[in-house]
Amino acid sequence: MVKIILVTHGNLAQELLNTTSQIIGKTPEDFETLSITAASSVEKESSKLKDLLKDSPEGAVILTDIFGGSATNISLTASKDNPKCNVITGLNLSMLLTAVNNRKKLSAKELAEKIEADGKRAVINATELLIKGL
């Protein structure tokens, strides 16, 4: 099973995991969260993340909140030598649900591709949709 690691600013990762647990009725197994704060050290957090990645023989997907932010930069640094690890940014609830529902049947690369595609599809201007009557 592909390991999923959520790396975000503040408590966003844990809160998204809590919300996912409420939706699916249980806490997803083998998920990790890492919260990045203003006091976080890039080296220390990268080291923690590398340790989490060591225990992922089937690969891992790291989901981060925003491209160019500390969470993504730390994730890219920690995973750069791990060919079975994919870092996907722009984390939203739809992406997390995709990860939960598909991690047992897809490879890390396939899962990363599906998470990215589903996350993009989840961004909708609902007002425009309503106006058009679709």
Solvent accessible surface area in square Angstrom, and as a share of the most:
residue,aa,sasa,rsa
1,M,63,0.28
2,V,2,0.01
3,K,7,0.03
4,I,0,0.00
5,I,0,0.00
6,L,0,0.00
7,V,0,0.00
8,T,0,0.00
9,H,73,0.32
10,G,32,0.30
11,N,109,0.56
12,L,77,0.38
13,A,0,0.00
14,Q,74,0.33
15,E,95,0.43
16,L,25,0.12
17,L,14,0.07
18,N,58,0.30
19,T,52,0.30
20,T,0,0.00
21,S,21,0.13
22,Q,145,0.65
23,I,96,0.49
24,I,56,0.28
25,G,66,0.63
26,K,138,0.59
27,T,97,0.56
28,P,11,0.07
29,E,100,0.45
30,D,65,0.34
31,F,21,0.09
32,E,56,0.25
33,T,40,0.23
34,L,16,0.08
35,S,44,0.28
36,I,4,0.02
37,T,75,0.44
38,A,119,0.93
39,A,99,0.77
40,S,33,0.21
41,S,44,0.28
42,V,78,0.45
43,E,132,0.59
44,K,125,0.53
45,E,12,0.05
46,S,7,0.05
47,S,58,0.38
48,K,85,0.36
49,L,0,0.00
50,K,92,0.39
51,D,80,0.41
52,L,42,0.21
53,L,10,0.05
54,K,161,0.68
55,D,105,0.54
56,S,13,0.08
57,P,109,0.68
58,E,102,0.46
59,G,1,0.01
60,A,1,0.00
61,V,0,0.00
62,I,0,0.00
63,L,0,0.00
64,T,0,0.00
65,D,24,0.12
66,I,104,0.53
67,F,161,0.67
68,G,50,0.48
69,G,15,0.14
70,S,51,0.33
71,A,0,0.00
72,T,1,0.01
73,N,73,0.38
74,I,2,0.01
75,S,0,0.00
76,L,84,0.42
77,T,58,0.34
78,A,8,0.06
79,S,9,0.06
80,K,148,0.63
81,D,123,0.64
82,N,38,0.20
83,P,132,0.83
84,K,112,0.48
85,C,17,0.10
86,N,40,0.21
87,V,31,0.18
88,I,24,0.12
89,T,42,0.24
90,G,39,0.37
91,L,17,0.08
92,N,40,0.21
93,L,56,0.28
94,S,39,0.25
95,M,7,0.03
96,L,0,0.00
97,L,42,0.21
98,T,12,0.07
99,A,0,0.00
100,V,28,0.16
101,N,94,0.48
102,N,14,0.07
103,R,6,0.02
104,K,150,0.63
105,K,146,0.62
106,L,48,0.24
107,S,56,0.36
108,A,7,0.05
109,K,128,0.54
110,E,87,0.39
111,L,0,0.00
112,A,5,0.04
113,E,92,0.41
114,K,76,0.32
115,I,0,0.00
116,E,73,0.33
117,A,39,0.30
118,D,22,0.11
119,G,4,0.04
120,K,133,0.56
121,R,153,0.56
122,A,45,0.35
123,V,116,0.66
124,I,106,0.54
125,N,94,0.48
126,A,72,0.56
127,T,85,0.50
128,E,77,0.34
129,L,74,0.37
130,L,146,0.73
131,I,125,0.63
132,K,137,0.58
133,G,63,0.61
134,L,156,0.77
